[in-house]
């Protein structure tokens, strides 16, 4: 049973790897959907003896929120080019 949950978790992580977008919103959406799906699968598998629905609902809520937060936080920073200070030339006064 634990192996099935681990396989589902690893599969969802592997499927969400290509979703490395450059905006926090896109990463939050991708992380939220992947987290919700993973949470629902694991919650359903864990609560099979009492019924799949409660565990899937709680797992989807927790996984979706966590995935969205982690996805937004995992956005790589934008590129910043630094060209150095501006060049000022000193011309001494003529004597």
N, C-alpha and C positions, 0 to 999 in steps of 0.2 A: 504494500500500500504506500509506503514511504517512497519507494522507488518510482511509482507512478507519478506522485506529486513532483518529485525531483525531475523526472523526464519532462513533465508539462512545463515546469518552470524554465528549464534549460531551453526547451523548444521555443517558448515565447521570447526569451531573451535573444536567442539566435535570430528569430524573425524580426525583432525590433532593431537590430543592429543597422540595417541599411537606412533607417529613418533619421540619420544624423543630418538634420536640416540646419540652416544657418540662423533661423529665427527662434526665439523662445516660444512663440505661440505654436509653431509647427511641432517643435519638440514636446511641448506640453500635450498637444492633441495625440501625437504618436505614443508618448509614454502613458497617457491616460487610457487609451484604448487597449494597449498591450497589457497594462497593469490590471484593468478591469477583466479582461479575458482570462488572464492567468489567475487572478483572485477567484473568479467564478469557477474555474475548473478545479482549483485546489479546494475551495470551500465545498463544492459539490462532492468531491471524492472523500473528503474528511467526514461529511455528515450523511453519507449514504444510509447508515442504519436508521436514522430518524427522519429521513427525507432530504432530498437534494436541495430544495428551494431555499430554506433559511440560510444554509451555509453558502450557497452560491450568491445570494443577495448581499450578505455581509462581506464575503470575499471580494465581490465586484466593487463594492463601495470603498473598502479599504485599499484594494489594489489600484483602483482608478485614481483615487486621491494621491496615493503615494507615487504612482507612475507619472501623474501630471506634474507633481512637484519636482521629482527627480529629473524628468525630461526637460523642464524649463531651466533647472539649475545646471544641467549638463550641456547647455548651449556653449559652443566655443566662442571666445571673445572675437570681436571683429578685428580686422587688420588695422594696425596703426603704424603709419610710416613716420619716422622722425628723421629729418634731414639735417639736424643740428641747428645751432643758433644762426641768426642772419649774419651776414658778413658786413662788418663795418670797417672801413679803411680810415686810418688816422693820417691826416695830412698835417704835419706841424706848420705853424705859422711861419711865413717868410720873414726873415730878419734883414 
